[in-house]
Amino acid sequence: MNRIPPADKLETDSGLRCYQLDPLKDPRWAALVETHPKASVFHTVGWLEALQRTYGYYPVVCTTSPPDAELTSGIVFCLVDSWLTGRRLVSLPFSDHCEPLCDSTEELNQLLQTLQSIVDRREWKYLEIRPIDQDFSRTSDHTNFQPCATYYLHTLDLRPDLEELFHGFHKDSVQRRIHRAERAGLTEKCGRSEELLKEFYALFVKTRGRHQVPPSPYSWFQNLVQCQNRALNIRLAYKNGTPIAAILTLQFNHIVYFKYGCSDVRFNNLGATPWLLWRAISEAKSNGATEFDLGRTQTDNAGLLSFKNHWAPKTKSLVYWQYPQGISLGSVDDWKLKFAKGAFSFLPDRLLKIIGELIYRHIG
């Protein structure tokens, strides 16, 4: 793999020395993530290790902190090295967002300029940043980054009491569907067992097929379970013993992240997915979480956007930035345009899974 050169040999134009560290081996990264206010589950060692195990990506942090000093800042990337789609630095693949952990605009600019010089010298395809902070647009004025994709980010404030939260949801699309699921006598199982994971994945494959997209590899979820451990939770809803809907959530500090959801379309009228989400929200609040992150949504995905608006109508604009500007490969939905529309919907689950195994490491 064509790795980044040793960062202790890199300097910015201002003379600031930058350093490279391996976040999977250097304990200072885990310590910084645990305490930094901008850190998320996507910065954690568990998430980075799952990316490396599944896709072979090399995680690296660029920082201004010397190797023998306390780590006070850093930007984490994965080097995606693909014979099909080229070499690039992404912060981070298959992650909804990943804020640079820098406390000053000056330091952020210096680190980004250093990384840009690496991309230019190595003739890599691009460098991509996925920040939540909308102030990054001011940083981009000085670093020649350009927007490459725009999403909506839905987050739910969990500080109000449960009754207030419930009555804040859409009456027809959320509240009544939760009550319908309760009347239908649905049952729930939670955990991280191999049995639950297999049932979740079977529903996930069917759901992705309906959306005309191949599923992520099964190994991705296995590695997430192993690397995230108790921070990960799978919830399955059953009707008379049949699994009909599932969600996968992750928790880091005070935030719970809804990362994946899937269902058997034959039972969608029972409201199983809203019921599972409500149970996850209730448990998150009882465990001290103050925010529920519903994840990113493409601006043209009217169905998913409507669904999330019924839970958290106040959205944030989530902009991905690239240097130099190119075509983002970070969304499988972009790849749908490269295939005949609807082709995946006619393929059996076995073939969909094979396609997912083959292409995902190239599109991070």
N, C-alpha and C positions, 0 to 999 in steps of 0.2 A: 504493500500500500504506500502511496506517495504522501508521506506525512508532512505536517508543518515543520519547518526547520526549527531548531532549538531557539526558544524565544529570548534567551539571555543574550543572543547575538543581534537582537532587533532593537532599533531605536527610532523614535519619532523625529520629525523635523525639528521639534523643540528640544531634542536631546533627552527626552524622557525614556528611560529604559523599560522595556516590557518583557514579561516572563511567561513561560508556558508551563502548565502543570497538568498532570493526569488526575482528573477528579475521582477516578475509581481507586486510586492508590494513595493520593495525598489527603490525609485526614482533615487538613485545613478547609477543604471545600465543603465537606459535610457540616463542619462547625459554622462556616459562614452562612450556608443555606438555612441552618436551623435558627439563626438569629436575625437575618436580614429581612427588613419589612417588605421588600419587593419579591422575595423568594416564593416559589410555588412548588407544587408537586412535580412539575416538569424539570425543576432544577435538581431534584434529589438524586442521590447515588443509585437508589433502586430503579428509578426511571431510566437513567443513563445506562445502567448495567443491562436492563431488559432490551434496550435498543442495540447494544453491542452484541449480546448473545443471539438475538434474532436475526439482525441484518448485517452484522459485521462492521458497523460504523465505529469509527475511532473518536471517542469524546475527548475534547481538549478545552482547557480554560486559558484565556489570555488575561493577564493581570499586570498591574504596576507594582505589586507587592513582591519583594525579593524572596528567594527560596527559604531564607533563614529568618523571615519576619512573619508576624501575624498577617493572615490574609484579610484584607479589608475591602476588596472589590474583585470583580471578574466578569467576563462574558464567556458563557459556555457554548460550544459548538460541537457538531459532529461533522467529521470529514466524510462526505459521501463520495466514494470512489467507484464509479460505474462505467463499464465499457460501453453501455448502451446510452446513458444520459450524461456522461461526463463527470468531471470532478468539481466539487463545490463545497463551501462551508455553509451549514444551515444551523440556525439557532431557534428551534430544534426540530428535526424531522418528526412527523406524526404527533406533534405537540400543538395544542391550540394557541398557546402563547408562551413566550419566554423572555422576561424582562432582563435587560442588562443590569447586573448588580453593581451599579456605580452610583456614587453619592454626589458627583459633580458633573456638569455638562462638559467642562474642560477635560476631565479625565476620560469620559466616554468618547469625546472627539479624538483624543490621542490614541486610544486603543483601536478605534475603528479605522483611523488612518494607517496604523500599523498593519492591521489585517488586510486593508485594501492593497497595501504594497505587496503583501504576500500573494494575494490573488493575481495581481498584475504580473509579478515576476514569474509565477508558476504557470501563468496563462490558464488558470482555472476558470470555470464557466461563470460563477458568480458567488457573492457573499449575501446571505439573507438573514434579516433580523425580524423577529416577531414580537414586538413590544406591545404592552397594554397602554403604557403612558403615551397619551396623544402629544405630549411635548416633544416626542422624538422628531416630529416634523421640523422643529426649529434646529435640531441637531443636523438633520439631513441637508439643510441649506449650506452647511460648511463641509459636508463630507460626500456630496454628490450621490447620495442614495435617492432612489425613486420608488414610489409606490408600485407594487407588483400584484397585490390582491387586497380586496376589502371584504370584511365580514362584519356581522353583528355579534356582540358578546352579551349574553344574558346572565345576570347574577341576581340572586335573591337574598335580601337582607333578612337574617334569621333572628334579629334582636327583638322584634315584637313577640308577644305571646302566641301560642299555637292557634288559639281561636281567632285572633286578629289576622294571622297569616292565612288561615283557611278561608276566611271571608273576603280576603283580598284577591283570591283567585277567581277566574272567570266562572260565573254561576253555572252555565250550561256545559261548557267544555271541560271543566275540571271538577267543580263541587258535585254536580249531579252524577258524573261518571264514577267518582270515588264512592258515592253512596250506592250506585248500581253494582259495583264490584262487591261491596260488603253484603248486599242483599243476595248476590249470586253465590255466596258461600265459598269464595275463593280462599285457597290456603297458600301459605308462603313458606319458602325455605331460604335460609341465608347462610353464607359461608364461603369457603374457598376449596372445597373438596373436589377431587377429580370428577366425581359423578355430577356435581352441580356445574362444573366447567363444561363437561361434554353436553349437557342439556342446554346450557346457555349458547354454546357454539352452534349446535344444530339449528336453533332459532335464529342465530346471527347469520348463518349461511343463507337461510331462506329469505330473511329480510333484505340482505344485500342483493340477492338475486332479483327480488321485486324492484329494487332500485337500480338494477342494471349495472351493478358494480361487483367485481369479485371480492370475496372476503379477505380480511387480513389472515395471515397464517395462524393455525392453531398454536404453533410454538410461541407466537407473540403473547398470547394470553397465558400460556403455561409459564413463560418467563416473567410476566407481570405478577402472577400469583406468587412465584417463588421470590422475586426480588422486592416486591412491595409488602408481602406478608400481611400482617394485620391491618395495614393501611388500606387494603383492598377488600371489597365486599361484593359478592354476587347475590342478587335477589331474584328468585324465580317465583312466579305465580302459577298455581295449578287449578284446574277445574276437573274435579273427579279423578285426580291423579295424573292428568295430562298437563305437561308444561305448556303454557300458552303465552307467556311474556317474561322478559328478563331485563334487568338493568345491571350495569357494573359501575360502581363508584369507587373513588379514591379519596383519602383524607390526608391533608397535610396541615399541621398546626390548627388554625381555627376555620379552615375552609374545607368543604366537601365538594368533590368534583364529580358531576355526572358525565361519564366519558362514553359509555356505549348503552344503547337500548335496542331491543328487538322483540318481535312478537309473531304469533301465528295469526295471520289475517282473518282466519275463520272465526276467531273469538274476539275480534277487536270491539265488538258491540258490548262486551262485558266490562270495559273500562279498566282492564288489568294494568296497563302501563301507568296511567295516572295514579292508580291505587298504590303501585309499587313506589312511585316517586314520592307520594305523600308519606308513606311509611319511612322512606329514606330520609326525607326532610325532618320528620318528627324525631327520628332517632338521632340525626345529626344535631338538632337543637338540644336534645336531652344530654348529649355528650359534650356540650359546650361550644359547638361550632357557631360562628356568627355570620357565615356566608355560605350559600349554596351556588356553586358555579355550574350553570347549565351548558356551558361550552359555546363554541363558535357556530355560526349559521351563515351559509352563503346568502348574499343579498338577493339572489334570484330564486331561492328555494322557498316559495310562498307557503307551502304546506308546513314545513318545519318551523318557519318563522312565525306562522300563526299559532302553532302549538306552543312554542316557548313564550310568545307574547301573552298567552292566557295565564302563565305562571308569573312572569316577570316582564311587564310591559315596557319598563325603562331599560333601553339598551345602550351599550357603548359601541362606538365605531372601533373596529379592530383592523388595523392596517399593517400589512407585511411590506417590508422594504428590501430592495436589492441594490447591490452595486456589482458591476454595472447593470443597468436595467435589462432584464431578459424575460423569459417566460417561466413562471414558477411551476415546478414539478411536484410541489408539496401536497397537492390535492388529487386524490384519485378521480374526483369528478372532472378535473381538467382532461384526464386521459380518456374519458368517455367519448370525447370528440374525435379521438383517433380510431374509433371502431364504428362499425355500422350501428346506428341507433337501435337499441332493443335486442342486439344479438345475444347478450348475456342472459336475457330473460328466458331464452329457449334452451339454455344449456343445463344439463343435470348438475346436481350439487357437487358430484365428484370432480367434474371438469372445472367448475368454478373455483374449487379449492386448489386445484393444481395451478390454475392461472394466477391465483393470489400468491401462491408460494413462489412463482417464477418472477412476478413483476414488482412486488412491493419494495424490495431492497433497492430497486433502480429509481424509485420515484419519491424518496424521502426528501 
